[in-house]
């Protein structure tokens, strides 16, 4: 399990924690011990396939999803895996933020990342 208490994406109170929960196949962002945002994935050979991201009621509109996306994508890249963004939120984050282009295999359009694979 990977855990971190800070992100460079946005600044929040110190009671924010981030982790990869392998048992539940999701990345998690907790605020004050409560699960605020979770991004679900499938761990495939050489890839992490993000399926969907959920924000718990009361935590919407605070930018917490972006913090979790940044953490999760950095974790995938650090592990030497590629990203498959089936999740619309993760896909949107990738389109708005540079630095991940060489690590993404876009679903339904293999030539989009320039690899032609």
C-alpha positions, -999 to 999 in steps of 0.1 A, spaced: 0 0 0 13 34 -9 6 63 14 13 100 13 0 130 33 7 158 9 2 167 -27 17 194 -48 -15 198 -68 -35 217 -42 -31 226 -5 -55 214 21 -55 209 58 -30 185 74 -58 159 80 -58 149 44 -42 115 35 -38 97 2 -31 60 -3 -34 31 -28 -57 4 -13 -47 -27 -32 -73 -49 -14 -101 -28 -27 -85 -18 -61 -88 19 -55 -69 50 -47 -83 69 -17 -82 104 -3 -93 107 33 -102 140 51 -103 138 89 -104 100 87 -134 100 63 -132 86 28 -138 116 6 -127 105 -29 -119 71 -44 -107 62 -78 -112 25 -88 -89 6 -110 -80 -28 -125 -44 -39 -121 -35 -54 -155 -1 -66 -167 19 -34 -174 -12 -12 -170 -35 4 -144 -70 7 -159 -90 35 -141 -127 27 -143 -144 54 -123 -139 80 -95 -164 88 -68 -166 118 -44 -185 113 -12 -214 137 -4 -202 168 13 -168 167 -4 -178 178 -39 -164 210 -55 -133 213 -33 -107 201 -58 -101 169 -39 -105 147 -69 -77 166 -87 -54 159 -57 -63 122 -58 -58 120 -96 -24 136 -93 -13 112 -66 -27 81 -84 -12 89 -118 22 97 -103 20 64 -84 13 45 -116 41 61 -135 65 55 -106 56 18 -107 66 17 -144 31 10 -156 9 26 -182 -24 44 -177 -57 34 -193 -82 61 -186 -117 46 -189 -128 69 -161 -141 102 -175 -127 121 -146 -91 107 -149 -93 112 -187 -103 148 -182 -74 153 -158 -50 138 -182 -62 161 -210 -57 192 -188 -23 183 -172 10 178 -190 36 152 -181 17 119 -186 14 118 -224 41 91 -228 24 69 -202 -12 68 -215 -29 42 -236 -62 59 -246 -91 35 -249 -109 32 -282 -82 53 -301 -48 36 -300 -32 61 -323 -42 90 -301 -10 87 -280 12 86 -310 23 50 -304 -1 34 -329 -2 4 -306 
